[in-house]
Amino acid sequence: MPTIHRAEEATYLWLQHNYPRITDYHDRQSLFEFRRDVMRSHEHYQIDLSLMRRVMLERLAIDFAYDPGPMIEEGFELFYRLRHDVEFYDDVFPVLDQLKGRFRLGSISNGNASAGLTPLKDYFDGFINAADVMARKPDQRIFEAFCHKLDVEPRQCLYLGDDPHFDVEGARQAGLRAIWVNRRAALWPGELAPAELEISTLHQLLDLVGAD
């Protein structure tokens, strides 16, 4: 979320500098609400967030009498580039160094981010996001597509995630084993069956898979 917030702030400042009629009308909060309304206006936009953002920029351009073409392309490129300017936890790359070459590695995203546009590209064998299959976690289809992409059976896959519903429950309903990454000592939701495995740092994963 900090990455997204930084990208949103940069986009707002870009609009303020280049398309001031928009920010004369919309402050940050009302622009957020506008984007939320666009997302809710069509189920497709809730899955394909890149399309949603392009539609949002197009509607803003039309509403405030700007040329949509340059505004859509420049605005989307700015946000998308900054969306991938991610700050990683300190344990990520030391652990991936231990796992690389011993396991097939990949990622699933509900957003429009791709790990292939970050330094993770040197470690992961496959990436998938919701727009690739028009399904979002916890929908089983996105997990099944991920396993197909990596050419593994669900039972062979160990999925790590920090969201109990989207990640852990979604993965295990699709037949994958799942680990809850609970970095903040959160409480597990009472309505879900307990997570089979829980870790607070990725270093603990090495003990579980015997990779240290």
GURO-314072 format. One line per field, with one value per residue (C-alpha): residue in three letters; chain; x, y, z. Coordinates in pm, 1 decimal, decimal comma. Each point is the difference from the previous one (the first is absolute). Layout:
REM residues N
pado ALA | ... .
vokol A | ... .
x X | ... .
y Y | ... .
z Z | ... .
This chain:
REM residues 212
pado MET | PRO | THR | ILE | HIS | ARG | ALA | GLU | GLU | ALA | THR | TYR | LEU | TRP | LEU | GLN | HIS | ASN | TYR | PRO | ARG | ILE | THR | ASP | TYR | HIS | ASP | ARG | GLN | SER | LEU | PHE | GLU | PHE | ARG | ARG | ASP | VAL | MET | ARG | SER | HIS | GLU | HIS | TYR | GLN | ILE | ASP | LEU | SER | LEU | MET | ARG | ARG | VAL | MET | LEU | GLU | ARG | LEU | ALA | ILE | ASP | PHE | ALA | TYR | ASP | PRO | GLY | PRO | MET | ILE | GLU | GLU | GLY | PHE | GLU | LEU | PHE | TYR | ARG | LEU | ARG | HIS | ASP | VAL | GLU | PHE | TYR | ASP | ASP | VAL | PHE | PRO | VAL | LEU | ASP | GLN | LEU | LYS | GLY | ARG | PHE | ARG | LEU | GLY | SER | ILE | SER | ASN | GLY | ASN | ALA | SER | ALA | GLY | LEU | THR | PRO | LEU | LYS | ASP | TYR | PHE | ASP | GLY | PHE | ILE | ASN | ALA | ALA | ASP | VAL | MET | ALA | ARG | LYS | PRO | ASP | GLN | ARG | ILE | PHE | GLU | ALA | PHE | CYS | HIS | LYS | LEU | ASP | VAL | GLU | PRO | ARG | GLN | CYS | LEU | TYR | LEU | GLY | ASP | ASP | PRO | HIS | PHE | ASP | VAL | GLU | GLY | ALA | ARG | GLN | ALA | GLY | LEU | ARG | ALA | ILE | TRP | VAL | ASN | ARG | ARG | ALA | ALA | LEU | TRP | PRO | GLY | GLU | LEU | ALA | PRO | ALA | GLU | LEU | GLU | ILE | SER | THR | LEU | HIS | GLN | LEU | LEU | ASP | LEU | VAL | GLY | ALA | ASP .
vokol A | A | A | A | A | A | A | A | A | A | A | A | A | A | A | A | A | A | A | A | A | A | A | A | A | A | A | A | A | A | A | A | A | A | A | A | A | A | A | A | A | A | A | A | A | A | A | A | A | A | A | A | A | A | A | A | A | A | A | A | A | A | A | A | A | A | A | A | A | A | A | A | A | A | A | A | A | A | A | A | A | A | A | A | A | A | A | A | A | A | A | A | A | A | A | A | A | A | A | A | A | A | A | A | A | A | A | A | A | A | A | A | A | A | A | A | A | A | A | A | A | A | A | A | A | A | A | A | A | A | A | A | A | A | A | A | A | A | A | A | A | A | A | A | A | A | A | A | A | A | A | A | A | A | A | A | A | A | A | A | A | A | A | A | A | A | A | A | A | A | A | A | A | A | A | A | A | A | A | A | A | A | A | A | A | A | A | A | A | A | A | A | A | A | A | A | A | A | A | A | A | A | A | A | A | A | A | A | A | A | A | A .
x 0,0 | 277,9 | 111,4 | -351,8 | -41,2 | 323,7 | -113,6 | -340,1 | 159,6 | 236,3 | -293,6 | -194,1 | 295,3 | 42,5 | -366,3 | 35,9 | 291,4 | -128,6 | -378,6 | -86,1 | -371,6 | -27,3 | 175,3 | -172,3 | -316,9 | 126,0 | 206,5 | 177,2 | -298,2 | -257,1 | 232,3 | 28,8 | -378,9 | -25,1 | 241,1 | -191,3 | -325,3 | 158,3 | 123,6 | -342,2 | -176,5 | 95,9 | 111,3 | 268,6 | 168,5 | 29,2 | 215,4 | 188,8 | 138,6 | 208,4 | -312,5 | -179,7 | 271,4 | -2,8 | -377,4 | 26,7 | 251,7 | -213,7 | -308,7 | 192,4 | 138,2 | -344,3 | -163,6 | 252,4 | 46,0 | 351,5 | 133,9 | -43,4 | 276,6 | 315,8 | -154,0 | -89,8 | 337,4 | 217,8 | -209,1 | -16,6 | 371,3 | 88,5 | -217,5 | 97,7 | 371,8 | -23,3 | -231,9 | 299,9 | 245,3 | -36,0 | 193,7 | 65,8 | 20,4 | 357,3 | -52,3 | -128,5 | 314,0 | 216,0 | -273,8 | -57,6 | 372,3 | -39,1 | -310,4 | 99,2 | 92,6 | -147,9 | -365,2 | -215,4 | -96,2 | -273,2 | -260,2 | -370,6 | -135,2 | -356,1 | 115,3 | 166,6 | 352,2 | 237,9 | 295,6 | 169,2 | 35,5 | 187,0 | 330,9 | -198,2 | 19,1 | 343,3 | -144,1 | -349,1 | -96,4 | -351,5 | -228,5 | -374,4 | -245,8 | -375,8 | -38,8 | 185,2 | -284,9 | -278,1 | -17,9 | 123,0 | 113,3 | -165,1 | -156,4 | 142,4 | 52,3 | 292,8 | 179,3 | -69,9 | 135,8 | 310,0 | 67,2 | -51,8 | 245,3 | 267,1 | -92,8 | -66,1 | -297,0 | -174,6 | 104,8 | 363,9 | -30,1 | 63,1 | -158,0 | 100,7 | -219,2 | -87,3 | -378,1 | -193,5 | -295,8 | 154,6 | 327,5 | -25,7 | -363,4 | 0,5 | 309,6 | -111,7 | -345,6 | 183,9 | 196,9 | 328,2 | 171,6 | 11,5 | 212,8 | -125,0 | 273,6 | -99,1 | 261,8 | -209,2 | -124,4 | -357,8 | -283,9 | -127,8 | -366,6 | -225,6 | -229,4 | 281,4 | 156,8 | 345,8 | 292,4 | 202,2 | 326,8 | 87,0 | 326,4 | 98,6 | 314,3 | 104,7 | 306,0 | -236,7 | -101,5 | 351,3 | -39,2 | -334,1 | 130,2 | 347,3 | 169,1 | 239,6 .
y 0,0 | 257,0 | -52,5 | 61,6 | 308,4 | 147,0 | -70,1 | 157,8 | 311,7 | 38,1 | -36,9 | 269,4 | 240,0 | -78,2 | 81,8 | 317,2 | 116,1 | -108,6 | -9,2 | 257,0 | 18,2 | -352,1 | 72,5 | 336,1 | -207,7 | -325,0 | -10,7 | -324,8 | -146,3 | 78,2 | -137,0 | -320,6 | -17,5 | 61,7 | -286,5 | -224,0 | 78,5 | -82,4 | -330,7 | -88,3 | 93,1 | -323,9 | -337,3 | -13,8 | 309,9 | -166,9 | -269,5 | 181,2 | 294,4 | 124,0 | 37,1 | 163,0 | 263,3 | 76,6 | 38,7 | 225,7 | 226,1 | 6,5 | 106,3 | 270,6 | 132,3 | 13,2 | 150,9 | 284,1 | 53,5 | -137,2 | -216,8 | -356,2 | -167,0 | 154,2 | 23,1 | -370,9 | -118,4 | 230,8 | -34,7 | -376,2 | -35,6 | 216,4 | -194,9 | -341,2 | 75,1 | 123,6 | -289,3 | -227,4 | 209,8 | -235,7 | 1,0 | -360,1 | -144,3 | -71,2 | -376,3 | -29,5 | -25,0 | -196,1 | -263,1 | -1,0 | -52,9 | -322,6 | -113,3 | 88,3 | -306,3 | -240,5 | 87,8 | 155,6 | 344,0 | 236,0 | 252,4 | 76,7 | 354,4 | 126,2 | 336,9 | 106,5 | -43,4 | -255,8 | -131,3 | -22,7 | 378,7 | -2,7 | -155,9 | -318,1 | -74,6 | -152,3 | -250,9 | -91,7 | -244,1 | 129,1 | 292,1 | 32,2 | 272,6 | 20,0 | 148,4 | -297,4 | -234,7 | 247,0 | -139,9 | 128,5 | -177,5 | -182,7 | -131,1 | -346,4 | 74,2 | 232,8 | -259,6 | -270,4 | 224,3 | 67,6 | -372,6 | -57,3 | 279,5 | -157,6 | -351,6 | -136,8 | -170,4 | 201,7 | -257,9 | 65,6 | 373,9 | 184,8 | 344,4 | 284,7 | 299,9 | 255,1 | 13,6 | -279,6 | 12,3 | 85,6 | -188,1 | -280,1 | -103,4 | 58,5 | -212,9 | -291,2 | -4,8 | -41,8 | -295,0 | 174,5 | -7,0 | 345,4 | 191,4 | 311,9 | 266,0 | 189,8 | 270,1 | 217,5 | -261,1 | 41,4 | -218,9 | -270,6 | 49,2 | -211,9 | -97,0 | -180,8 | -332,2 | 62,3 | 35,6 | -317,8 | 191,9 | 349,5 | 192,1 | 353,3 | 26,3 | -168,8 | -142,0 | -242,2 | -129,7 | -133,7 | -222,0 | -129,9 | -97,2 | -102,9 | 257,4 | 166,8 .
z 0,0 | 63,3 | -360,0 | -129,0 | 217,8 | -137,8 | -355,6 | 66,7 | 149,5 | -295,0 | -238,3 | 181,9 | -13,9 | -370,0 | -61,6 | 204,2 | -213,9 | -341,7 | 29,8 | 267,2 | -72,9 | 139,7 | 328,3 | 34,6 | 25,5 | 158,5 | 316,3 | 83,7 | 183,4 | -267,9 | -268,6 | 202,5 | 18,5 | -374,9 | -67,6 | 238,9 | -180,8 | -335,2 | 137,4 | 137,3 | -322,3 | -174,6 | 132,6 | -268,0 | 144,5 | 341,5 | -157,6 | -275,3 | 194,1 | -291,5 | -211,0 | 294,4 | 36,4 | -371,6 | 7,8 | 304,5 | -176,0 | -313,6 | 193,8 | 180,9 | -326,8 | -159,3 | 308,2 | 11,5 | -375,6 | -46,3 | -283,2 | 133,7 | -202,9 | 149,7 | 345,1 | 6,2 | -126,6 | 210,2 | 313,5 | -17,7 | -76,0 | 299,9 | 241,2 | -137,0 | 20,4 | 358,2 | 88,9 | -46,6 | 201,2 | 294,9 | 326,7 | 100,4 | 349,3 | 106,9 | 0,1 | -357,9 | -208,8 | 246,9 | 14,9 | -376,5 | -49,3 | 197,9 | -186,8 | -356,9 | -203,1 | 254,4 | -53,0 | -269,1 | 123,6 | -107,1 | 107,7 | -21,6 | 18,6 | 28,2 | -128,0 | -322,5 | 133,3 | -142,6 | 192,5 | -340,0 | 4,8 | 331,9 | 109,5 | 70,1 | -372,7 | 57,4 | 246,9 | -115,5 | -272,8 | -54,6 | 80,1 | -27,5 | 88,6 | 7,5 | -348,4 | -153,3 | 88,4 | 89,4 | 351,5 | 334,1 | 313,3 | 174,0 | -325,3 | -62,1 | -368,0 | 59,1 | 213,1 | -257,9 | -277,0 | 209,2 | 47,6 | -371,9 | -81,9 | 220,7 | -121,6 | 348,6 | 162,6 | 274,3 | 260,8 | -95,5 | 61,7 | 325,8 | -6,2 | 232,5 | 64,6 | 265,1 | -47,3 | 173,4 | -239,7 | -336,2 | 38,8 | 252,4 | -35,1 | -374,9 | -49,9 | 211,8 | -161,4 | -330,8 | 139,1 | 78,9 | 335,1 | 150,6 | 247,4 | 173,2 | 9,9 | 313,6 | 43,0 | 233,8 | 248,3 | -122,8 | 124,0 | -230,8 | -105,8 | 215,9 | -289,0 | -184,6 | 83,1 | 149,8 | -235,4 | -31,6 | 20,7 | 120,6 | -15,9 | 96,4 | -215,4 | -321,3 | 172,6 | 173,3 | -341,9 | -52,2 | 305,5 | -128,0 | -343,3 | 110,8 | -222,8 | 244,3 .
